[in-house]
Amino acid sequence: MALEVTIDHTVLAFTLGASVCAAIFFGLAPALHGTALDFHSTLKEGGRAVSQSRARNRTHNVLVAAEIALALALLTGAGIFVQNFLYEVYSDHGFDPNQVLTANISLSSARYKEPSKQADFFKSVIQNLDALPGVISAGATTTLVPSERAITFSIAGQPVLLRTKRERTAYFTISPDYLHTLRIPLLRGRSFLPTDSVQAPPVALVNQAFIQHYFPNEEPLGKRVRLDTSATDRSDWTEIVGIVGNVGARSGEQKDMPQVYEPYLQRPSPVMTFALRTSSDPAAFAPILRRAVWNLDNEQPITAVQTMNQVVADYRAGGVVMGSLMGVFAGLGIALAIVGVFGVMAYTVARRTHEIGIRMALGAKRSDVLRMVLRKGMVLGAFGVGIGLALGAPLMWLLLPPEDQTAIPFNQHIAVFLAAAFLMGLAALLASYIPARRATKVDPIVALRCE
């Protein structure tokens, strides 16, 4: 979650070191140039001897163009990142989080050490919740968010691998009505039944992504897998009896990750998360949920009582932080580019005051001077944007894995790319305009007299 974001001291030290090295490196060149001045020529030719040479002009121009190019690449990456994040926020989660209340229960009493008693307790709680007025349905799961728990597994008929080399899948243990409560669609086969107990053969549900990864050209129903849900390998095989839709909740989490479900009556757990779908505001049912549990055992703690919308928002909060940071960094990149272009153009105008004065004394109009200065700024901007487009194109492809390209129309990413280029071009124009306006106000007489 966003509250768990911390500062990495190694990264902080690296950033500090890189900043110091950059300051030394870029400050060293002017310092060395200053120590290499020919004082005899300087005194003989006056202040004009310290004017920029063509080589120094080219160096300034290259640095500004590079600054614009890097800022454009950063802006492109930030724009695509934010676009992908917004798509995740407003796209389908694979379930309906509205009007759902969740709560965690961890059985702490010694009387529930046996798995059968754990299963009986949670079964009784669900029955009590289902009987409450205003509760549409109730279910329970060991894993509310897919990425919170993953296990390894083997497929019957395939070579047996070491546990460290086996495939991994997100894992849930759920009650029979959990899918109905979250409105996770059952696509094929059957859901879990109250008769899927420890005495019955092990069964499981898998999602579409599981089938696409491991049974792309086979009939998955009836296939058997062995799930590594304990420290030692299980001896039993679990039959796939149904296929459900893909689920995702965390920001940046792929909904096409393989997921497998087992009935909690077959795999009891002392820790479960309840989900209630209500007919009105789910937050108002928090006291009712507590009473339903404490009527069975008032010693059991109930924690993390919140709506499913709050759960989803919390898990997506990290994406909000990252999106904000990317936006801030992109803004800083634009600001640096504007400052760079403005600095070079202002310095150029200051050094060309005598030339501009002569031009205006010979009849050049203010509009001609404005166009002359703006032209140089726009040439720098065009070079920078061109290089930035060349850098941003491969960056865009790197930021777009195949599943994202199919999720968001590719022309929308192109629009972000072109909008970033337009924004950088506009920034270069604005940064050139102020020095250009200043150049038009040069008094020819004053300029010639100063020289």
C-alpha positions as CSV (number, residue, x, y, z in Angstrom):
1,M,0.0,0.0,0.0
2,A,1.0,3.6,-0.3
3,L,1.5,3.8,3.5
4,E,4.2,1.2,3.2
5,V,6.3,3.2,0.8
6,T,9.7,3.9,2.4
7,I,13.0,5.6,1.3
8,D,15.7,3.2,0.1
9,H,18.9,4.5,1.6
10,T,21.0,2.9,-1.2
11,V,19.0,4.7,-3.8
12,L,19.1,7.9,-1.8
13,A,22.9,7.7,-1.6
14,F,23.2,6.9,-5.3
15,T,21.1,9.9,-6.2
16,L,23.0,12.2,-3.9
17,G,26.3,10.9,-5.4
18,A,25.0,11.3,-9.0
19,S,23.9,14.9,-8.2
20,V,27.3,15.9,-6.8
21,C,29.2,14.3,-9.7
22,A,26.9,16.1,-12.2
23,A,27.5,19.4,-10.5
24,I,31.2,18.9,-10.5
25,F,31.3,17.7,-14.1
26,F,29.2,20.5,-15.5
27,G,31.0,23.1,-13.4
28,L,34.4,21.9,-14.3
29,A,34.2,22.8,-18.0
30,P,33.5,26.5,-17.5
31,A,36.1,26.7,-14.8
32,L,38.8,25.2,-17.0
33,H,37.8,27.5,-19.9
34,G,38.1,30.5,-17.5
35,T,41.6,29.5,-16.5
36,A,42.7,29.2,-20.2
37,L,41.9,32.8,-21.1
38,D,44.6,34.8,-22.9
39,F,44.8,37.9,-20.8
40,H,46.9,39.8,-23.4
41,S,44.2,39.3,-26.0
42,T,41.5,40.1,-23.5
43,L,43.1,43.4,-22.6
44,K,43.9,44.3,-26.2
45,E,40.5,43.6,-27.7
46,G,38.4,44.6,-24.7
47,G,35.4,42.9,-23.5
48,R,34.6,41.7,-27.0
49,A,37.3,39.0,-26.7
50,V,35.3,37.1,-24.2
51,S,32.3,36.8,-26.5
52,Q,31.3,33.3,-27.3
53,S,33.2,31.4,-30.0
54,R,31.3,29.2,-32.4
55,A,32.5,26.2,-30.5
56,R,31.0,27.4,-27.3
57,N,27.8,28.4,-29.1
58,R,27.5,24.8,-30.5
59,T,28.1,23.4,-27.0
60,H,25.3,25.5,-25.5
61,N,23.0,24.5,-28.4
62,V,23.8,20.8,-28.0
63,L,23.2,20.9,-24.2
64,V,19.8,22.7,-24.6
65,A,18.7,20.3,-27.4
66,A,19.7,17.3,-25.2
67,E,17.8,18.8,-22.3
68,I,14.6,19.2,-24.4
69,A,15.0,15.6,-25.7
70,L,15.4,14.1,-22.3
71,A,12.5,16.1,-20.9
72,L,10.3,14.9,-23.8
73,A,11.3,11.3,-23.2
74,L,10.5,11.7,-19.5
75,L,7.2,13.4,-20.3
76,T,6.2,10.6,-22.7
77,G,7.0,7.9,-20.1
78,A,5.0,9.8,-17.4
79,G,2.1,10.3,-19.7
80,I,1.8,6.6,-20.7
81,F,2.3,5.5,-17.1
82,V,-0.5,7.8,-15.9
83,Q,-2.7,6.7,-18.8
84,N,-2.3,3.1,-17.9
85,F,-3.0,3.8,-14.3
86,L,-6.2,5.6,-15.1
87,Y,-7.2,2.7,-17.3
88,E,-6.7,0.3,-14.4
89,V,-8.7,2.5,-12.0
90,Y,-11.7,2.8,-14.2
91,S,-11.6,-0.6,-15.9
92,D,-13.4,-3.7,-14.7
93,H,-11.9,-5.4,-11.7
94,G,-13.4,-8.7,-12.6
95,F,-15.8,-8.4,-9.6
96,D,-18.3,-5.9,-8.3
97,P,-17.0,-4.1,-5.2
98,N,-20.1,-1.9,-4.7
99,Q,-22.2,-2.5,-1.6
100,V,-19.8,-5.1,-0.2
101,L,-18.5,-5.1,3.4
102,T,-15.4,-7.0,4.4
103,A,-14.0,-8.0,7.8
104,N,-11.1,-10.3,8.9
105,I,-11.5,-12.9,11.6
106,S,-8.6,-14.8,13.1
107,L,-9.5,-17.6,15.4
108,S,-7.4,-17.2,18.5
109,S,-8.9,-19.6,20.9
110,A,-7.4,-23.1,21.6
111,R,-10.8,-24.7,21.0
112,Y,-10.4,-24.1,17.2
113,K,-7.1,-25.8,16.7
114,E,-8.7,-28.7,14.8
115,P,-9.5,-27.9,11.1
116,S,-13.0,-29.3,11.3
117,K,-13.9,-27.0,14.1
118,Q,-12.5,-24.0,12.2
119,A,-14.7,-25.0,9.2
120,D,-17.8,-25.4,11.4
121,F,-17.3,-22.0,13.0
122,F,-17.0,-20.1,9.8
123,K,-19.9,-22.1,8.3
124,S,-22.1,-21.0,11.2
125,V,-21.0,-17.4,10.9
126,I,-22.0,-17.4,7.2
127,Q,-25.4,-18.9,8.0
128,N,-26.0,-16.2,10.6
129,L,-25.0,-13.5,8.2
130,D,-27.2,-14.9,5.4
131,A,-30.2,-14.8,7.8
132,L,-29.8,-11.0,8.5
133,P,-32.2,-8.6,6.9
134,G,-30.6,-6.5,4.2
135,V,-27.9,-9.0,3.5
136,I,-28.1,-10.3,0.0
137,S,-25.4,-12.9,0.3
138,A,-22.3,-13.7,2.4
139,G,-19.1,-15.5,1.7
140,A,-15.6,-16.0,3.0
141,T,-12.1,-16.3,1.6
142,T,-8.5,-16.7,2.9
143,T,-7.2,-14.3,0.2
144,L,-9.1,-11.1,-0.6
145,V,-6.6,-9.7,-3.1
146,P,-5.0,-12.1,-5.7
147,S,-1.4,-11.1,-5.2
148,E,-1.5,-11.6,-1.4
149,R,-0.8,-15.3,-1.7
150,A,0.7,-17.5,-4.4
151,I,1.6,-21.2,-4.4
152,T,3.4,-23.6,-6.7
153,F,1.6,-26.6,-8.3
154,S,2.1,-29.6,-10.6
155,I,-0.1,-30.8,-13.5
156,A,-1.0,-34.5,-13.8
157,G,0.7,-36.1,-16.7
158,Q,3.6,-33.7,-16.9
159,P,7.1,-34.2,-15.6
160,V,7.5,-33.6,-11.8
161,L,9.8,-30.7,-11.2
162,L,11.6,-29.5,-8.1
163,R,9.4,-27.2,-6.0
164,T,11.5,-24.2,-6.8
165,K,11.1,-24.7,-10.5
166,R,7.3,-25.3,-10.6
167,E,4.8,-22.9,-12.0
168,R,3.1,-20.4,-9.6
169,T,-0.5,-19.3,-9.3
170,A,-2.5,-17.0,-7.0
171,Y,-4.4,-19.1,-4.5
172,F,-7.8,-18.7,-2.8
173,T,-9.7,-20.8,-0.3
174,I,-13.4,-19.8,-0.5
175,S,-16.9,-20.6,0.7
176,P,-19.5,-21.8,-1.8
177,D,-21.2,-18.4,-2.0
178,Y,-18.1,-16.3,-2.2
179,L,-18.2,-16.0,-6.0
180,H,-21.9,-15.1,-5.9
181,T,-21.2,-12.4,-3.3
182,L,-18.4,-10.7,-5.2
183,R,-20.2,-11.4,-8.5
184,I,-17.2,-13.2,-10.0
185,P,-18.7,-14.9,-13.1
186,L,-18.7,-18.7,-13.4
187,L,-18.0,-19.3,-17.1
188,R,-18.0,-23.0,-17.4
189,G,-18.5,-26.1,-15.2
190,R,-19.9,-25.9,-11.6
191,S,-19.2,-23.8,-8.5
192,F,-18.4,-25.3,-5.1
193,L,-21.2,-27.1,-3.2
194,P,-21.8,-27.6,0.5
195,T,-21.0,-31.3,-0.2
196,D,-17.4,-30.4,-1.2
197,S,-16.1,-31.4,2.3
198,V,-13.0,-33.2,3.5
199,Q,-14.7,-36.5,2.8
200,A,-15.3,-35.7,-0.8
201,P,-12.7,-35.8,-3.6
202,P,-10.6,-32.6,-3.8
203,V,-11.9,-30.1,-6.4
204,A,-10.8,-26.7,-7.6
205,L,-11.9,-23.7,-9.8
206,V,-9.4,-21.9,-12.0
207,N,-9.7,-18.7,-13.9
208,Q,-9.5,-18.0,-17.7
209,A,-5.8,-17.0,-17.5
210,F,-4.9,-20.3,-15.9
211,I,-6.5,-22.2,-18.8
212,Q,-4.8,-19.9,-21.4
213,H,-1.4,-20.5,-19.8
214,Y,-1.6,-24.3,-19.1
215,F,-4.4,-25.8,-21.2
216,P,-4.6,-23.6,-24.3
217,N,-5.7,-26.3,-26.6
218,E,-7.2,-28.9,-24.2
219,E,-10.4,-29.5,-22.4
220,P,-9.6,-28.2,-18.9
221,L,-12.6,-29.6,-17.0
222,G,-11.6,-32.9,-15.4
223,K,-7.9,-32.1,-15.5
224,R,-6.0,-32.7,-12.3
225,V,-3.4,-30.5,-10.5
226,R,-1.5,-30.9,-7.2
227,L,-1.4,-27.7,-5.2
228,D,1.5,-27.1,-2.9
229,T,-0.5,-25.6,0.0
230,S,1.7,-26.9,2.8
231,A,5.4,-27.3,3.5
232,T,5.4,-30.9,2.3
233,D,4.1,-32.1,-1.1
234,R,0.5,-33.3,-0.9
235,S,-0.2,-36.8,-2.1
236,D,-3.7,-36.1,-3.5
237,W,-4.7,-34.6,-6.8
238,T,-7.3,-31.9,-7.2
239,E,-9.8,-32.0,-10.1
240,I,-10.7,-28.8,-12.0
241,V,-14.5,-28.6,-12.0
242,G,-15.1,-25.0,-13.1
243,I,-13.7,-21.9,-14.8
244,V,-14.3,-18.4,-13.5
245,G,-13.4,-14.9,-14.7
246,N,-10.1,-13.1,-14.0
247,V,-9.8,-10.9,-10.9
248,G,-7.5,-8.1,-10.1
249,A,-7.4,-5.3,-7.5
250,R,-3.9,-4.0,-6.9
251,S,-2.6,-1.1,-9.0
252,G,-0.3,-2.5,-11.7
253,E,-1.5,-6.0,-11.0
254,Q,-2.3,-8.0,-14.1
255,K,-5.8,-9.5,-14.2
256,D,-4.5,-12.2,-16.5
257,M,-2.5,-13.9,-13.7
258,P,-3.3,-17.5,-13.2
259,Q,-5.7,-18.0,-10.2
260,V,-7.0,-21.2,-8.5
261,Y,-9.7,-21.6,-5.9
262,E,-10.3,-24.5,-3.4
263,P,-13.4,-24.9,-1.1
264,Y,-12.7,-23.9,2.5
265,L,-14.5,-27.0,3.7
266,Q,-11.7,-29.1,2.2
267,R,-8.9,-26.7,3.2
268,P,-10.0,-25.1,6.5
269,S,-8.1,-22.1,7.8
270,P,-8.1,-20.3,11.1
271,V,-8.0,-16.9,9.3
272,M,-10.8,-15.8,6.9
273,T,-12.1,-12.6,5.4
274,F,-15.8,-12.3,5.2
275,A,-17.6,-10.5,2.4
276,L,-21.2,-9.3,2.7
277,R,-23.3,-8.0,-0.2
278,T,-25.9,-5.7,1.2
279,S,-29.0,-4.0,-0.1
280,S,-27.9,-0.5,1.2
281,D,-24.9,1.3,2.6
282,P,-22.5,-1.6,3.5
283,A,-20.7,0.5,6.2
284,A,-23.9,0.6,8.2
285,F,-23.8,-3.2,8.5
286,A,-20.5,-3.2,10.5
287,P,-22.2,-3.5,13.9
288,I,-24.5,-6.2,12.6
289,L,-21.6,-8.2,11.4
290,R,-19.9,-8.0,14.7
291,R,-23.0,-9.1,16.6
292,A,-23.4,-12.1,14.2
293,V,-19.9,-13.3,15.0
294,W,-19.9,-12.5,18.7
295,N,-23.3,-14.3,19.2
296,L,-21.3,-17.5,18.4
297,D,-18.1,-16.6,20.3
298,N,-17.6,-13.1,21.8
299,E,-13.9,-13.8,22.3
300,Q,-13.0,-13.7,18.6
301,P,-11.4,-10.4,17.4
302,I,-12.8,-8.8,14.2
303,T,-10.4,-6.5,12.4
304,A,-10.2,-4.5,9.1
305,V,-13.9,-3.8,8.8
306,Q,-14.2,-1.8,5.6
307,T,-16.1,-1.7,2.4
308,M,-14.7,-3.5,-0.7
309,N,-14.4,-0.1,-2.4
310,Q,-12.0,1.0,0.4
311,V,-10.0,-2.2,0.0
312,V,-9.6,-1.6,-3.8
313,A,-8.7,2.1,-3.2
314,D,-6.1,1.1,-0.6
315,Y,-4.4,-1.3,-2.9
316,R,-4.5,1.2,-5.8
317,A,-3.1,3.9,-3.6
318,G,0.5,2.9,-4.6
319,G,-0.4,3.6,-8.2
320,V,-1.7,7.1,-7.2
321,V,1.6,7.9,-5.5
322,M,3.6,6.6,-8.5
323,G,1.5,8.5,-10.9
324,S,1.9,11.7,-8.9
325,L,5.6,11.3,-8.7
326,M,5.9,10.7,-12.4
327,G,3.8,13.8,-13.0
328,V,6.1,15.8,-10.7
329,F,9.2,14.5,-12.4
330,A,7.8,15.3,-15.8
331,G,6.9,18.8,-14.7
332,L,10.4,19.3,-13.4
333,G,11.8,18.1,-16.7
334,I,9.7,20.6,-18.6
335,A,10.7,23.4,-16.2
336,L,14.4,22.6,-16.6
337,A,14.0,22.6,-20.4
338,I,12.3,26.0,-20.3
339,V,15.0,27.4,-18.0
340,G,17.7,26.0,-20.4
341,V,16.2,27.4,-23.5
342,F,15.5,30.7,-21.8
343,G,19.0,31.0,-20.4
344,V,20.7,30.3,-23.8
345,M,18.4,32.7,-25.6
346,A,18.8,35.4,-23.0
347,Y,22.6,35.0,-23.0
348,T,22.6,35.1,-26.9
349,V,20.6,38.3,-26.9
350,A,22.8,39.9,-24.4
351,R,26.0,39.0,-26.4
352,R,24.4,40.2,-29.7
353,T,23.2,43.5,-28.4
354,H,25.8,45.4,-30.6
355,E,24.8,43.3,-33.6
356,I,21.1,43.9,-33.0
357,G,21.7,47.6,-32.6
358,I,23.5,47.8,-35.9
359,R,20.7,45.9,-37.6
360,M,18.1,48.3,-36.2
361,A,20.2,51.3,-37.1
362,L,20.4,50.1,-40.7
363,G,16.6,49.8,-40.8
364,A,15.7,46.4,-39.4
365,K,12.2,46.3,-38.0
366,R,11.4,45.1,-34.5
367,S,9.3,42.3,-36.1
368,D,12.5,41.2,-38.0
369,V,14.5,41.1,-34.8
370,L,11.7,39.1,-33.1
371,R,11.6,36.5,-35.8
372,M,15.4,36.3,-35.9
373,V,15.7,35.5,-32.2
374,L,12.6,33.2,-32.1
375,R,13.9,31.3,-35.1
376,K,17.0,30.2,-33.2
377,G,14.9,29.2,-30.2
378,M,12.5,27.1,-32.4
379,V,15.4,25.5,-34.2
380,L,16.8,24.4,-30.9
381,G,13.4,23.2,-29.9
382,A,12.9,21.3,-33.2
383,F,16.2,19.5,-32.8
384,G,15.4,18.7,-29.2
385,V,11.9,17.4,-30.0
386,G,13.2,15.4,-32.9
387,I,15.8,13.7,-30.7
388,G,13.2,13.2,-28.0
389,L,10.8,11.6,-30.4
390,A,13.6,9.2,-31.5
391,L,14.2,8.4,-27.8
392,G,10.6,8.2,-26.8
393,A,9.4,5.8,-29.5
394,P,11.4,2.8,-28.2
395,L,10.6,3.9,-24.6
396,M,6.9,3.8,-25.5
397,W,7.2,0.2,-26.7
398,L,9.1,-0.8,-23.6
399,L,6.4,0.6,-21.4
400,L,3.7,-1.2,-23.3
401,P,3.7,-5.0,-22.8
402,P,1.4,-6.9,-25.3
403,E,-1.5,-7.2,-22.9
404,D,-1.5,-3.5,-22.3
405,Q,-1.5,-2.8,-26.1
406,T,-4.7,-4.8,-26.4
407,A,-6.2,-3.3,-23.3
408,I,-5.8,0.4,-24.3
409,P,-6.1,1.3,-28.0
410,F,-2.7,2.0,-29.4
411,N,-3.8,5.2,-31.0
412,Q,-4.4,6.6,-27.5
413,H,-0.8,6.0,-26.7
414,I,0.2,7.7,-29.9
415,A,-1.9,10.7,-28.9
416,V,0.0,10.9,-25.6
417,F,3.2,10.7,-27.5
418,L,2.3,13.5,-29.9
419,A,0.8,15.7,-27.1
420,A,4.1,15.4,-25.2
421,A,6.0,16.6,-28.3
422,F,3.6,19.5,-28.8
423,L,3.9,20.5,-25.2
424,M,7.7,20.5,-25.4
425,G,7.6,22.5,-28.6
426,L,5.3,25.0,-27.0
427,A,7.6,25.2,-23.9
428,A,10.6,26.0,-26.2
429,L,8.6,28.7,-28.0
430,L,7.6,30.4,-24.7
431,A,11.1,30.2,-23.4
432,S,12.4,31.9,-26.5
433,Y,9.7,34.6,-26.6
434,I,10.7,36.6,-23.6
435,P,14.4,37.1,-24.7
436,A,13.0,37.8,-28.2
437,R,10.7,40.6,-26.9
438,R,13.6,42.0,-24.9
439,A,15.7,42.1,-28.1
440,T,13.1,44.2,-29.9
441,K,13.5,46.9,-27.2
442,V,17.2,47.4,-27.8
443,D,17.9,51.1,-28.4
444,P,20.4,51.3,-31.4
445,I,22.1,54.4,-30.1
446,V,22.6,53.1,-26.6
447,A,23.8,49.7,-28.0
448,L,26.4,51.3,-30.3
449,R,27.6,53.7,-27.6
450,C,28.1,50.9,-25.1
451,E,30.2,49.0,-27.6
